[in-house]
Amino acid sequence: MFQPDNNTVSSSLPTPSPAGTPGYFTNGNPVTGTPATMVDADWLNMITMELINVAKKAGITPDKANYGQLAQS
């Protein structure tokens, strides 16, 4: 697990937008006009930090080249 590290990232965690009504992802439906769920930076940051915190709590230092850190945690 590792945080994004390319030249488009923010150096600090942006303040998340206010919570809305909880729901579920959808692929959308063009027949009914239902849009697909947009995965935004707030959600991606939340998932990334939750996973990194699991590894850190287990004493694991995030490593970009190790894809088994969550399982090790």
C-alpha positions, -999 to +999 in steps of 0.1 A: +000+000+000+013+034-009-001+068-014-001+084-048+032+100-055+030+116-090+033+152-099-004+159-096-009+151-059-016+174-031+011+176-004-016+176+023-049+158+027-077+180+013-107+186+036-134+162+025-167+176+014-197+172+038-212+137+041-243+131+021-268+102+021-250+069+022-255+047-009-241+022-033-221+023-065-241+020-098-230+015-134-258+039-143-287+033-167-290+053-199-326+042-204-337+058-171-312+086-171-294+073-140-258+084-141-230+060-131-215+066-097-185+090-099-155+079-078-140+111-065-109+121-047-127+122-013-136+085-016-102+075-030-084+094-002-106+078+024-100+042+012-063+048+008-059+062+043-080+035+059-058+008+042-026+026+051-037+030+087-043-008+089-008-015+078+007+011+101-012-002+131+004-036+124+038-019+124+043-021+086+059+008+068+040+015+035+060+001+006+051+009-030+066-024-043+049-047-018+014-058-028+008-080+003+009-055+031-028-056+038-027-094+040+003-091+063-015-067+086 
